[in-house]
Amino acid sequence: MTKYHFELKRKWSVMPVRAMADPDMKIRDLKVLGALCAFTNSAGVCYPSADTICAVAGYKERKSIYEAMKYLKGKKYVRQLNPKDYQETASGWKSNRYQVLWDGDEPLPTYEEIHIAKPLQLIADQDDTPIKEEGGLGDEQSYSHTQASEVCHAYLRAVQQSMGQVRLFDNEIAHARRLATEGKEADVVASATKVVCALAMQRRAGVPSLADVARYLDVQ
């Protein structure tokens, strides 16, 4: 079996119970469905790349997952989303968006439900993954963008782990750029976020923003 070489953002997968009783469901189909469900939010939205699905499901070749996806979509376990339904640009999405159907007749997810699935996807599968260019100023700019993205995702993961809440990347990236510019590493931000979340829960306050974490770090 192929061992995935990345860190999953969670260690479990929630699957439609009806798939267990499907007599036509092959192990291959079940494994691919489980791989998709490792990245879903409550609306069933996920968008792991083909390479990510292969790695999590334990397949070396994409052919296996393509055949499984054909079955899953045909039996209405999975719906492939169309970017034009959400007024996306002509270039669409970097990775296909999917909706796992718990019952089989769910309505299309809202734009917000698609957007809040973002923190659950691997950084490499997200549309705003920085592409590093070789040479000159491009390297410095790409490095800075990458550091900010890592800081932001470290905060998002820490909030989800600590409070079970999802924050939006786009709402926090500006503060992540500031922290990256100041030399704050992702692991430092993650640790500080967990402390700030714990303090917020003690006070019964809301979910702290990355700006709150930045203020906490400023006084340390």
C-alpha positions as CSV (number, residue, x, y, z in Angstrom):
1,M,0.0,0.0,0.0
2,T,1.2,3.5,-0.8
3,K,1.9,5.5,2.3
4,Y,0.9,9.1,2.1
5,H,3.8,11.5,2.6
6,F,1.8,14.4,4.1
7,E,0.0,15.1,7.4
8,L,-3.7,14.7,7.2
9,K,-5.6,17.5,9.0
10,R,-7.7,14.9,10.8
11,K,-7.3,11.2,11.5
12,W,-10.8,10.0,10.8
13,S,-13.4,9.8,8.0
14,V,-17.2,10.1,8.2
15,M,-18.9,8.1,5.5
16,P,-22.6,7.6,4.4
17,V,-23.9,4.6,6.3
18,R,-25.9,3.5,3.3
19,A,-22.7,2.7,1.5
20,M,-21.9,-0.2,3.9
21,A,-25.1,-2.1,2.9
22,D,-24.6,-1.6,-0.8
23,P,-24.0,-5.2,-2.2
24,D,-22.4,-3.7,-5.4
25,M,-19.9,-1.6,-3.5
26,K,-16.4,-2.9,-4.1
27,I,-13.5,-2.4,-1.6
28,R,-12.0,0.0,-4.1
29,D,-15.1,2.1,-4.2
30,L,-15.4,2.1,-0.4
31,K,-11.7,3.1,0.0
32,V,-12.0,6.0,-2.5
33,L,-15.2,7.2,-0.8
34,G,-13.4,7.0,2.6
35,A,-10.5,9.1,1.1
36,L,-13.0,11.8,-0.1
37,C,-14.8,11.8,3.3
38,A,-11.5,12.5,5.1
39,F,-11.7,16.0,3.7
40,T,-15.4,16.8,3.8
41,N,-17.2,19.5,5.9
42,S,-20.7,19.1,7.2
43,A,-22.2,19.8,3.8
44,G,-20.1,17.0,2.2
45,V,-17.9,19.4,0.3
46,C,-14.3,18.4,-0.4
47,Y,-11.7,18.8,-3.2
48,P,-8.7,16.5,-2.8
49,S,-6.6,16.1,-5.9
50,A,-6.4,12.8,-7.8
51,D,-2.9,12.3,-6.3
52,T,-4.2,12.9,-2.8
53,I,-7.0,10.4,-3.2
54,C,-4.6,7.8,-4.6
55,A,-2.3,8.3,-1.6
56,V,-5.0,8.1,1.0
57,A,-6.8,5.2,-0.6
58,G,-3.5,3.3,-1.1
59,Y,-3.4,3.2,-4.9
60,K,-0.4,3.9,-7.2
61,E,-2.4,4.5,-10.4
62,R,-5.2,7.0,-11.0
63,K,-7.1,4.4,-13.1
64,S,-8.3,2.7,-9.9
65,I,-9.8,5.9,-8.5
66,Y,-11.3,7.0,-11.8
67,E,-13.2,3.8,-12.0
68,A,-14.3,4.1,-8.4
69,M,-15.4,7.7,-8.9
70,K,-17.5,6.7,-11.9
71,Y,-19.4,4.2,-9.7
72,L,-19.8,6.6,-6.8
73,K,-21.2,9.3,-9.0
74,G,-23.4,6.9,-10.8
75,K,-24.9,5.6,-7.6
76,K,-25.3,9.1,-6.2
77,Y,-22.8,8.8,-3.4
78,V,-20.8,11.7,-4.8
79,R,-21.7,14.7,-6.9
80,Q,-19.1,16.6,-9.0
81,L,-19.7,20.3,-8.7
82,N,-19.6,22.6,-11.6
83,P,-17.8,25.9,-11.2
84,K,-20.3,27.8,-13.5
85,D,-23.0,27.1,-10.8
86,Y,-21.0,29.4,-8.5
87,Q,-20.0,32.1,-10.9
88,E,-16.3,31.1,-10.9
89,T,-13.9,32.4,-13.5
90,A,-13.5,30.7,-16.8
91,S,-10.4,28.8,-15.5
92,G,-12.7,27.1,-13.0
93,W,-11.0,25.4,-10.0
94,K,-7.5,23.9,-9.6
95,S,-9.0,20.6,-8.3
96,N,-12.4,19.2,-8.9
97,R,-15.0,20.0,-6.2
98,Y,-17.1,17.2,-4.9
99,Q,-20.1,16.8,-2.6
100,V,-20.4,13.6,-0.7
101,L,-24.2,12.8,-0.6
102,W,-25.1,11.4,2.8
103,D,-28.7,10.6,1.7
104,G,-28.4,10.8,-2.1
105,D,-30.8,13.7,-2.7
106,E,-29.1,16.7,-1.0
107,P,-29.4,20.1,-2.7
108,L,-26.3,21.7,-4.2
109,P,-24.1,23.3,-1.5
110,T,-24.1,27.1,-1.2
111,Y,-21.0,29.1,-2.1
112,E,-20.4,29.6,1.6
113,E,-20.5,25.9,2.2
114,I,-17.9,25.4,-0.5
115,H,-15.7,28.1,0.8
116,I,-15.7,26.9,4.5
117,A,-14.4,23.5,3.3
118,K,-11.1,25.1,2.4
119,P,-9.3,24.7,5.7
120,L,-10.0,20.9,5.6
121,Q,-8.1,20.5,2.3
122,L,-4.4,19.9,1.9
123,I,-2.5,23.2,1.2
124,A,-1.2,21.6,-2.1
125,D,-4.8,21.0,-3.3
126,Q,-6.0,24.6,-2.7
127,D,-6.4,27.1,-5.5
128,D,-4.2,29.8,-3.9
129,T,-1.2,27.5,-3.4
130,P,1.8,29.6,-4.2
131,I,3.9,28.6,-7.3
132,K,7.6,29.2,-6.7
133,E,9.4,30.8,-9.6
134,E,13.2,30.4,-10.0
135,G,15.6,33.3,-9.7
136,G,15.7,36.9,-8.6
137,L,12.9,38.7,-6.7
138,G,10.4,36.0,-7.6
139,D,12.0,33.6,-5.1
140,E,11.8,36.1,-2.2
141,Q,8.2,37.0,-3.0
142,S,7.2,33.3,-3.3
143,Y,8.9,32.4,-0.1
144,S,7.1,35.2,1.8
145,H,3.8,34.1,0.3
146,T,4.5,30.5,1.3
147,Q,5.4,31.5,4.9
148,A,2.2,33.5,5.3
149,S,0.1,30.7,4.0
150,E,1.8,28.2,6.4
151,V,1.2,30.6,9.3
152,C,-2.4,31.1,8.3
153,H,-3.1,27.3,8.0
154,A,-1.3,26.6,11.3
155,Y,-3.8,29.0,13.0
156,L,-6.8,27.5,11.2
157,R,-5.8,24.0,12.2
158,A,-5.2,25.0,15.8
159,V,-8.6,26.7,16.1
160,Q,-10.4,23.6,14.6
161,Q,-8.5,21.3,17.0
162,S,-9.1,23.5,20.0
163,M,-12.6,24.7,19.5
164,G,-14.0,22.6,16.6
165,Q,-14.7,25.8,14.7
166,V,-13.8,26.7,11.1
167,R,-12.3,30.1,10.3
168,L,-11.8,31.4,6.8
169,F,-8.4,31.6,5.2
170,D,-9.2,34.8,3.3
171,N,-10.3,36.6,6.5
172,E,-7.0,35.8,8.3
173,I,-4.3,35.9,5.6
174,A,-3.5,39.7,6.1
175,H,-2.5,39.1,9.7
176,A,-0.6,35.9,8.7
177,R,1.5,38.1,6.3
178,R,2.3,40.4,9.1
179,L,3.3,37.6,11.4
180,A,5.4,35.9,8.7
181,T,7.1,39.3,8.0
182,E,8.0,39.5,11.7
183,G,9.6,36.0,11.5
184,K,6.9,34.1,13.4
185,E,7.1,30.4,12.5
186,A,4.0,28.3,11.9
187,D,4.6,26.1,15.0
188,V,4.9,29.2,17.2
189,V,1.6,30.6,15.9
190,A,-0.1,27.2,16.3
191,S,1.0,26.9,20.0
192,A,-0.1,30.5,20.7
193,T,-3.4,29.9,19.0
194,K,-4.1,27.0,21.3
195,V,-3.3,29.1,24.3
196,V,-5.6,31.9,23.2
197,C,-8.4,29.5,22.4
198,A,-8.1,28.0,25.8
199,L,-8.3,31.4,27.4
200,A,-11.3,32.3,25.2
201,M,-13.1,29.2,26.3
202,Q,-12.4,30.0,30.0
203,R,-14.0,33.4,29.5
204,R,-16.8,31.8,27.3
205,A,-15.8,34.2,24.6
206,G,-16.0,33.7,20.9
207,V,-13.5,32.2,18.5
208,P,-10.3,34.3,18.6
209,S,-9.1,35.8,15.3
210,L,-5.5,35.6,14.1
211,A,-5.3,39.3,15.1
212,D,-6.0,38.2,18.7
213,V,-3.2,35.6,18.5
214,A,-0.9,38.3,17.1
215,R,-1.7,40.6,20.1
216,Y,-1.0,37.7,22.4
217,L,2.4,37.1,20.8
218,D,3.2,40.8,20.9
219,V,3.2,40.8,24.7
220,Q,5.1,37.6,25.2
